[in-house]
Amino acid sequence: MKSNFKNQKVLVRVDFNVPLTQDNKVSDNTRIIKALPTLNYILDNGGSLILMSHLGRPLRKLDPDGNIQKDKFSLKNIIPELEKSLGKHVDFASDCIGKEAEEKAKKLKPGEILLLENLRFHKEETEGDEAFAKKLASLGTYYVFNAFGTAHRKHASTYTIAKFFDKEHKDIGFLVQAELENANKLLNNPQRPFTSIIGGAKVSDKIKLLDKLIELSDNILIGGGMAYTFIKAMGGNIGLSLFEADYVQTARDIMDKAKKKDVNLMLPEDSVISERFSESGDIKTVDSMKIPDEWMALDIGPKAIEKYSNIIHNSKSIMWNGPLGVFEMKKFSKGTFETAKAIAESTKNGAFSLIGGGDSVSAINKSGLSGMVSFISTGGGAMLKYIENKSLPCIDVILEK
């Protein structure tokens, strides 16, 4: 970003979609803290801030009478935490467009901060509506995009709005810059061996990602529910394990491509299984190819953990997206937490590690090892799209690529 924002009213798209307690208090301020370097830099360099964000999906969660639950989804709820983090007063506009927002933005002096109400109270936001974006754009003289987690969606406040600012009056914030720089460490000549660890429930969610990672990686370690579609494709018996029948051939194609590219694509040799999706049933460890008919796999087993950990320890670049089991249940969390531990140990020994958002971030935080990896992405979906395409629409339109 430029170094002089004197007298600029800087419209910043932040990601303050933070979790709230039942009494509407911020329960995790990570996203607020991550935004601070950009916000403080603008204030320190003579600008004022007009902050806009979404919070949840209010139009999908209407009350019984069909009205928006404004109390529950209002960004007013985050003001105490935001003021505490910034150490400054934050004014609030009860709508993101309209007379009040316009008047408050107009009166804003350098060093002052205005927070606009939840963008998603208007359906035009997610529709990318041009007239709505123009109203938002009219509030500021400069636009900064700092909400990486939304960079893959063409919404009004993230994509359409950038068209109303010339190249000299728009930019990406430090958070987005850091996301791109760290992703590019894996995309542009990564240190080798490069190991990708991919978990989560479904193959269908990760086809393009796996396709791209076969081009980039030396090793791909697969866990989570998606592993059992691959094991079924190999002729294994998977019992009641999670399985996508429509993606068996896709799994075969991915394995064939990996083999042709000489990529070591690994599936868990053994699995921790249960008779029910619960910690209360019988639990045992079996060969992943021989899961009994009435049982389901809920974690990778000790042999898989050992093999995966050895590969991770010998890696110089690591990307992790998706848990390797149902880590929310203690009895099925070992695969995920041992993977986190191996990544932290490898990082300590000089490897570069990127945690690719979503449940992986929750897992690394719960493991207590979040401070021992190289970079944790704030945007799971956006990070995956960037790795897949090396391009994101909201960033391309700002940088005018």
C-alpha positions as CSV (number, residue, x, y, z in Angstrom):
1,M,0.0,0.0,0.0
2,K,1.0,3.6,-0.5
3,S,2.5,5.5,2.4
4,N,0.4,8.6,2.4
5,F,-3.4,8.5,3.2
6,K,-3.6,12.2,4.2
7,N,-7.3,13.3,4.1
8,Q,-8.3,10.0,2.4
9,K,-11.5,8.4,3.5
10,V,-10.4,4.8,3.2
11,L,-13.2,2.2,2.6
12,V,-11.8,-1.1,3.9
13,R,-13.4,-4.4,3.2
14,V,-12.5,-6.4,6.3
15,D,-13.5,-9.9,7.3
16,F,-15.2,-9.5,10.7
17,N,-17.3,-12.6,10.3
18,V,-16.3,-13.6,13.8
19,P,-18.0,-16.2,16.1
20,L,-20.3,-14.8,18.8
21,T,-21.5,-16.2,22.1
22,Q,-25.1,-16.7,22.9
23,D,-25.2,-13.2,24.4
24,N,-23.6,-11.8,21.3
25,K,-20.1,-11.2,22.5
26,V,-17.0,-12.0,20.3
27,S,-15.7,-15.5,21.3
28,D,-12.7,-15.5,18.9
29,N,-11.1,-12.2,17.9
30,T,-8.5,-13.7,15.5
31,R,-9.9,-12.0,12.4
32,I,-10.0,-8.6,14.1
33,I,-6.4,-9.0,15.3
34,K,-5.3,-10.0,11.8
35,A,-6.8,-6.9,10.3
36,L,-5.1,-4.5,12.7
37,P,-1.7,-4.0,10.8
38,T,-3.6,-2.6,7.8
39,L,-6.0,-0.5,9.8
40,N,-3.3,1.0,12.0
41,Y,-1.1,1.7,9.0
42,I,-3.9,3.7,7.3
43,L,-4.7,5.7,10.5
44,D,-1.0,6.3,11.2
45,N,-0.6,7.7,7.7
46,G,-3.3,10.3,7.8
47,G,-6.4,8.4,6.7
48,S,-9.8,7.8,8.2
49,L,-11.4,4.4,8.1
50,I,-14.8,3.3,6.8
51,L,-15.0,-0.4,7.7
52,M,-17.4,-2.8,6.0
53,S,-18.0,-6.5,6.5
54,H,-20.5,-9.3,6.5
55,L,-21.4,-11.3,9.6
56,G,-23.0,-14.7,9.1
57,R,-25.8,-15.4,6.6
58,P,-28.7,-13.4,7.9
59,L,-31.0,-13.8,4.9
60,R,-30.8,-17.6,5.2
61,K,-31.7,-17.5,8.9
62,L,-34.8,-15.4,9.2
63,D,-37.0,-15.4,12.3
64,P,-40.3,-17.3,12.3
65,D,-42.1,-14.2,10.9
66,G,-39.6,-14.0,7.9
67,N,-37.7,-11.1,9.3
68,I,-33.9,-10.6,9.6
69,Q,-32.6,-11.3,13.1
70,K,-30.9,-7.9,13.3
71,D,-29.8,-8.2,16.9
72,K,-28.1,-11.6,16.3
73,F,-26.3,-10.6,13.1
74,S,-25.6,-6.9,13.7
75,L,-22.0,-5.8,13.5
76,K,-22.7,-3.5,16.4
77,N,-22.0,-6.6,18.5
78,I,-18.3,-6.5,17.6
79,I,-17.7,-2.9,18.5
80,P,-16.5,-3.5,22.1
81,E,-13.9,-6.0,20.9
82,L,-12.9,-3.8,17.9
83,E,-12.5,-0.7,20.1
84,K,-10.4,-2.7,22.6
85,S,-8.2,-4.1,19.8
86,L,-7.7,-0.7,18.1
87,G,-7.5,1.4,21.3
88,K,-9.8,3.9,19.6
89,H,-13.5,4.9,19.5
90,V,-15.5,3.3,16.7
91,D,-18.6,5.1,15.4
92,F,-21.4,3.0,13.9
93,A,-23.9,3.4,11.0
94,S,-27.1,1.3,11.4
95,D,-27.1,0.6,7.6
96,C,-24.2,0.2,5.2
97,I,-25.9,2.5,2.6
98,G,-28.4,5.4,2.9
99,K,-28.5,8.8,4.6
100,E,-27.0,7.9,8.0
101,A,-24.0,6.2,6.4
102,E,-23.5,9.0,3.9
103,E,-23.6,11.7,6.6
104,K,-21.3,9.9,9.0
105,A,-18.8,9.2,6.3
106,K,-18.9,12.8,5.1
107,K,-18.1,14.1,8.6
108,L,-15.3,11.7,9.2
109,K,-12.0,13.3,10.1
110,P,-8.4,11.9,9.8
111,G,-7.8,9.3,12.5
112,E,-11.5,8.5,13.0
113,I,-13.3,5.2,12.4
114,L,-16.8,4.3,11.1
115,L,-18.1,0.8,11.0
116,L,-21.0,0.1,8.6
117,E,-23.8,-2.4,9.4
118,N,-23.7,-5.9,8.1
119,L,-23.5,-5.9,4.3
120,R,-25.5,-9.1,4.0
121,F,-28.7,-7.5,5.3
122,H,-29.0,-6.6,1.6
123,K,-29.4,-9.4,-0.9
124,E,-27.6,-7.1,-3.5
125,E,-24.3,-7.8,-1.7
126,T,-24.0,-11.5,-2.6
127,E,-25.6,-10.8,-6.0
128,G,-22.7,-8.5,-6.9
129,D,-25.2,-5.7,-7.7
130,E,-23.6,-2.7,-9.4
131,A,-26.0,0.0,-8.1
132,F,-25.4,-1.3,-4.5
133,A,-21.6,-1.4,-5.0
134,K,-21.7,2.2,-6.4
135,K,-23.5,3.4,-3.2
136,L,-20.9,1.8,-1.0
137,A,-18.1,3.2,-3.2
138,S,-19.5,6.7,-2.9
139,L,-18.7,6.7,0.9
140,G,-14.9,6.7,0.5
141,T,-12.2,8.1,-1.7
142,Y,-9.9,5.1,-1.6
143,Y,-10.6,1.3,-1.4
144,V,-8.6,-1.4,0.3
145,F,-9.5,-5.1,0.1
146,N,-8.3,-6.9,3.2
147,A,-10.9,-9.8,3.4
148,F,-8.9,-12.7,1.9
149,G,-11.6,-15.3,2.9
150,T,-14.0,-13.7,0.5
151,A,-11.6,-13.2,-2.4
152,H,-13.0,-16.0,-4.5
153,R,-16.6,-14.6,-4.5
154,K,-17.8,-11.8,-6.8
155,H,-19.8,-9.9,-4.2
156,A,-20.6,-6.2,-4.4
157,S,-18.3,-5.1,-1.6
158,T,-15.4,-7.3,-2.7
159,Y,-15.4,-7.4,-6.5
160,T,-17.9,-5.0,-8.1
161,I,-16.9,-2.0,-6.0
162,A,-13.3,-2.1,-7.2
163,K,-14.6,-1.0,-10.7
164,F,-15.5,2.4,-9.2
165,F,-12.0,3.3,-8.1
166,D,-9.1,3.9,-10.5
167,K,-5.8,2.1,-10.1
168,E,-4.3,4.9,-8.0
169,H,-7.1,4.7,-5.5
170,K,-7.4,1.0,-4.7
171,D,-5.2,-1.7,-3.2
172,I,-4.9,-4.9,-1.2
173,G,-4.2,-4.8,2.5
174,F,-1.3,-6.4,4.4
175,L,-3.4,-9.5,5.3
176,V,-4.2,-10.3,1.7
177,Q,-0.6,-9.6,0.7
178,A,0.7,-12.1,3.3
179,E,-1.7,-14.7,2.1
180,L,-0.5,-14.4,-1.5
181,E,3.2,-14.3,-0.6
182,N,2.9,-17.5,1.5
183,A,0.8,-19.4,-1.1
184,N,3.4,-18.4,-3.8
185,K,6.1,-20.1,-1.7
186,L,4.4,-23.3,-2.6
187,L,3.4,-22.4,-6.1
188,N,6.7,-21.0,-7.3
189,N,9.7,-23.4,-6.9
190,P,8.9,-24.9,-3.4
191,Q,11.7,-26.5,-1.5
192,R,11.6,-30.3,-1.9
193,P,10.3,-32.7,-0.9
194,F,6.9,-31.0,-1.0
195,T,4.2,-32.9,0.9
196,S,0.5,-32.1,0.6
197,I,-1.8,-33.4,3.3
198,I,-5.5,-33.5,2.3
199,G,-8.3,-34.5,4.5
200,G,-12.0,-33.7,5.0
201,A,-15.1,-35.5,4.0
202,K,-15.5,-35.4,0.2
203,V,-13.4,-36.1,-2.9
204,S,-16.0,-34.0,-4.8
205,D,-14.8,-30.8,-2.8
206,K,-11.2,-31.4,-3.6
207,I,-10.9,-32.6,-7.3
208,K,-9.4,-29.5,-8.7
209,L,-7.1,-29.1,-5.8
210,L,-5.8,-32.7,-6.0
211,D,-5.4,-32.2,-9.7
212,K,-3.2,-29.1,-9.1
213,L,-1.3,-30.7,-6.2
214,I,-0.3,-33.7,-8.4
215,E,1.5,-31.1,-10.6
216,L,3.2,-29.5,-7.5
217,S,3.8,-32.2,-4.9
218,D,6.2,-35.0,-4.3
219,N,3.9,-36.7,-1.7
220,I,0.1,-36.4,-1.2
221,L,-1.2,-37.9,2.0
222,I,-4.9,-38.5,2.1
223,G,-7.1,-38.9,5.2
224,G,-10.5,-38.1,6.5
225,G,-13.8,-39.4,5.0
226,M,-12.6,-38.8,1.4
227,A,-9.9,-41.5,1.8
228,Y,-12.6,-44.3,1.7
229,T,-13.8,-43.4,-1.8
230,F,-10.2,-44.0,-2.9
231,I,-10.0,-47.2,-0.9
232,K,-13.3,-48.4,-2.5
233,A,-11.9,-47.5,-5.9
234,M,-9.0,-49.9,-5.1
235,G,-11.4,-52.7,-4.4
236,G,-11.3,-52.4,-0.6
237,N,-14.2,-53.2,1.8
238,I,-15.1,-49.9,3.6
239,G,-18.2,-51.0,5.6
240,L,-20.3,-47.9,6.4
241,S,-17.5,-45.4,6.0
242,L,-18.2,-42.2,4.2
243,F,-18.2,-42.8,0.5
244,E,-19.2,-41.0,-2.8
245,A,-20.3,-43.6,-5.3
246,D,-20.3,-41.0,-8.1
247,Y,-16.6,-40.3,-7.6
248,V,-15.1,-43.8,-7.6
249,Q,-13.9,-43.4,-11.2
250,T,-12.6,-39.8,-10.4
251,A,-10.6,-41.3,-7.5
252,R,-9.1,-43.9,-9.9
253,D,-8.2,-41.2,-12.4
254,I,-6.5,-39.1,-9.7
255,M,-4.5,-42.2,-8.6
256,D,-3.5,-43.0,-12.2
257,K,-2.4,-39.4,-12.8
258,A,-0.3,-39.4,-9.6
259,K,1.4,-42.6,-10.7
260,K,2.2,-41.3,-14.2
261,K,3.6,-38.1,-12.6
262,D,5.7,-40.2,-10.1
263,V,3.9,-38.6,-7.2
264,N,3.6,-40.7,-4.0
265,L,-0.1,-40.6,-3.3
266,M,-0.7,-42.4,0.0
267,L,-3.9,-43.7,1.7
268,P,-4.2,-44.8,5.3
269,E,-2.9,-48.3,5.7
270,D,-5.1,-48.8,8.8
271,S,-8.2,-47.1,10.3
272,V,-9.8,-46.6,13.7
273,I,-13.4,-47.8,13.3
274,S,-16.6,-47.8,15.2
275,E,-20.1,-49.4,14.9
276,R,-21.6,-45.9,15.2
277,F,-20.8,-42.2,14.7
278,S,-20.1,-41.9,18.4
279,E,-17.4,-42.4,21.0
280,S,-19.7,-44.6,23.0
281,G,-19.7,-47.6,20.7
282,D,-17.1,-50.4,20.3
283,I,-13.9,-49.0,18.7
284,K,-11.1,-51.0,17.1
285,T,-8.2,-50.6,14.6
286,V,-8.3,-52.6,11.3
287,D,-6.7,-52.8,7.9
288,S,-8.3,-50.0,5.8
289,M,-9.0,-52.4,3.0
290,K,-10.9,-54.8,5.3
291,I,-13.5,-52.7,7.3
292,P,-16.4,-55.0,8.5
293,D,-19.8,-54.3,6.9
294,E,-21.5,-52.7,9.8
295,W,-18.5,-50.5,10.9
296,M,-17.3,-47.1,9.8
297,A,-13.8,-45.5,9.7
298,L,-13.6,-42.4,11.8
299,D,-9.8,-41.8,12.0
300,I,-6.5,-43.0,10.5
301,G,-4.8,-45.8,12.4
302,P,-1.4,-46.0,14.2
303,K,0.5,-47.5,11.2
304,A,-0.8,-44.7,8.9
305,I,0.1,-42.0,11.5
306,E,3.6,-43.4,11.7
307,K,4.1,-43.5,7.9
308,Y,2.5,-40.1,7.4
309,S,4.6,-38.5,10.2
310,N,7.8,-40.0,8.8
311,I,7.1,-38.4,5.4
312,I,6.2,-35.1,7.0
313,H,9.4,-35.1,9.0
314,N,11.4,-35.5,5.8
315,S,9.6,-32.7,4.0
316,K,10.9,-29.2,3.3
317,S,7.5,-27.8,2.1
318,I,4.2,-28.8,3.6
319,M,0.6,-27.8,2.8
320,W,-2.3,-29.1,5.0
321,N,-6.0,-28.8,4.3
322,G,-8.6,-30.9,6.1
323,P,-8.6,-33.1,9.2
324,L,-7.7,-36.7,9.0
325,G,-10.5,-37.9,11.2
326,V,-13.5,-36.8,13.2
327,F,-11.1,-34.8,15.4
328,E,-14.0,-33.1,17.3
329,M,-14.4,-36.5,19.1
330,K,-11.4,-37.2,21.3
331,K,-11.2,-40.9,20.5
332,F,-10.9,-40.1,16.7
333,S,-8.6,-37.1,17.0
334,K,-5.2,-38.8,17.2
335,G,-4.6,-38.8,13.4
336,T,-5.3,-35.1,13.1
337,F,-3.3,-34.0,16.2
338,E,-0.3,-36.3,15.5
339,T,-0.3,-34.8,11.9
340,A,-0.3,-31.3,13.5
341,K,2.6,-32.3,15.8
342,A,4.6,-33.8,12.9
343,I,4.1,-30.5,10.9
344,A,5.2,-28.4,13.9
345,E,8.3,-30.6,14.3
346,S,9.2,-30.4,10.7
347,T,8.7,-26.6,10.7
348,K,11.1,-26.4,13.7
349,N,13.7,-28.2,11.6
350,G,13.4,-25.7,8.8
351,A,10.5,-26.7,6.6
352,F,7.9,-24.2,5.4
353,S,4.4,-25.1,6.4
354,L,1.1,-23.6,5.3
355,I,-2.2,-24.5,7.0
356,G,-4.9,-24.0,4.3
357,G,-7.8,-22.7,6.2
358,G,-11.1,-24.2,7.4
359,D,-11.2,-27.1,9.8
360,S,-7.4,-27.5,9.6
361,V,-7.1,-24.1,11.4
362,S,-9.5,-25.2,14.1
363,A,-7.4,-28.4,14.4
364,I,-4.0,-26.7,14.6
365,N,-5.5,-24.2,17.2
366,K,-7.0,-27.1,19.3
367,S,-3.6,-28.9,19.2
368,G,-1.9,-25.9,20.8
369,L,0.6,-25.8,18.0
370,S,-0.6,-22.8,15.9
371,G,2.5,-20.8,16.9
372,M,4.8,-23.5,15.6
373,V,3.8,-23.5,11.9
374,S,5.0,-21.0,9.2
375,F,1.6,-19.6,8.1
376,I,-2.1,-20.1,8.8
377,S,-4.5,-19.0,6.1
378,T,-7.5,-16.9,7.1
379,G,-9.5,-18.1,4.1
380,G,-9.9,-21.8,3.4
381,G,-12.0,-21.6,0.2
382,A,-10.1,-18.7,-1.1
383,M,-6.7,-20.3,-0.4
384,L,-7.7,-23.5,-2.2
385,K,-9.0,-21.5,-5.2
386,Y,-5.7,-19.6,-5.3
387,I,-3.7,-22.8,-5.3
388,E,-5.9,-24.3,-7.9
389,N,-5.9,-21.3,-10.3
390,K,-3.1,-18.9,-9.1
391,S,-5.8,-16.3,-9.5
392,L,-8.7,-14.8,-7.5
393,P,-11.3,-12.5,-9.0
394,C,-11.4,-9.9,-6.2
395,I,-7.6,-9.5,-6.2
396,D,-7.3,-9.5,-10.0
397,V,-9.8,-6.7,-10.4
398,I,-8.0,-4.5,-7.8
399,L,-4.5,-5.1,-9.2
400,E,-6.1,-4.8,-12.7
401,K,-4.5,-8.0,-14.0
